[in-house]
Amino acid sequence: MVSDGHKYLAPVEPTERETYELRGKPCHWSTLQELYVDELKDLFNAENQLLKALPAMAEASTEPKLKKAFQDHLSQTEGHVERLNEIFPVARREADRQGL
């Protein structure tokens, strides 16, 4: 639960496959595992977009502190991508094992 008392992921009327609402809107995940794998995909995509964008942003920056901040962020993002590369195959195998 979040501080306002609303659940982010809440069951809706049960069917053959239970469906959920996310922030009050129906979503396509039928299990939390599916949501987890889908969120990992989104994170992986976002981090890889940053890997492409941050070097150009650093190069275009004329302010030394900003340039360094972009370079530091790139280093952190590379670490995030490494961890996602470790996590995602495990999550995907578990989802496949469960028939998701």
N, C-alpha and C positions, 0 to 999 in steps of 0.2 A: 504494500500500500504506500501511496505517496502522502505527503503531509496534508493534502486537502481531503483525504479520506477516500478517494476514488482509486479503484484498481486500474492499472494499465492494461492488464490482460484478464478479461473476465469471461466465464462461460456464458453462452447464449443457449437458447432452447436446444436440448440434446437431440441429435439425429443419429443416423448410423455412424457417422464420424462427427465427433463433437466439434463445433465451431466456436470461435472466440470473437470477442470485440476488443479492439485496441483503441484506447482513448475514445470509447463510445461508438466506434465504427466497426462494422464486420470486417474480418480479415480472413485470408485464405489458409492460415495455418490451422491444422487440426491437433497439433501437439506442441508442447513447449520446445521439443527437440527441433521441429521444423522451424519454429521462430528463431531458435538459437543459430541454426545453420544459415538461415536467410540473413540474419543480422551479421554473421561472420562474413558472408559474401559482400554485403554492403560496406562493411569496414575495410575489407580487402580492396575493394574497388576505390574507395575514398583515399586510402593510404597510397595506393599506386598512382592515383591522379596527382597527389601531392608530390610523390617522387619525381614526376615529370615537371611539375610547375615550380617547385621551390628553387631549383638551380637557375632558372630564367629570372625569377623574381630577385634572387640574390645578385645576379649579374646586372640587372637593370637598376638596382638600388645605388643611389649616389651617397647615401648617408651610411657611414661606416658601422654604426651601431645596428642599423636596420639590416645591413648586409650580413653582419655576424649573426643576428637573430634568425634570419632565413637559413643560414648555414647550420646553425645549431638545431633548428627545427628539422632540417633535412636529416641530420644525424639521428635524431630521435625517431623520425619517421622510418628510417631504414631499420631501426630496432623493432618498431611496431610490425613492419612487414615480415621480418624474420620470425617473430613470435606467431603471427597469424599463419605463416607457412607451416609452423609446427602444429598449431592447434587445429587448423581446418581439416587436414586429412583424418585426424582422429575423430573429430565430430562427424565428418561425412561417413566414415566407416561404421560408426555407431548408428547413424541414421539408416544406412543401407541394411545393416544387420536387423534393424527393427522394421524394415520394409517401407521406409518413408521415401 
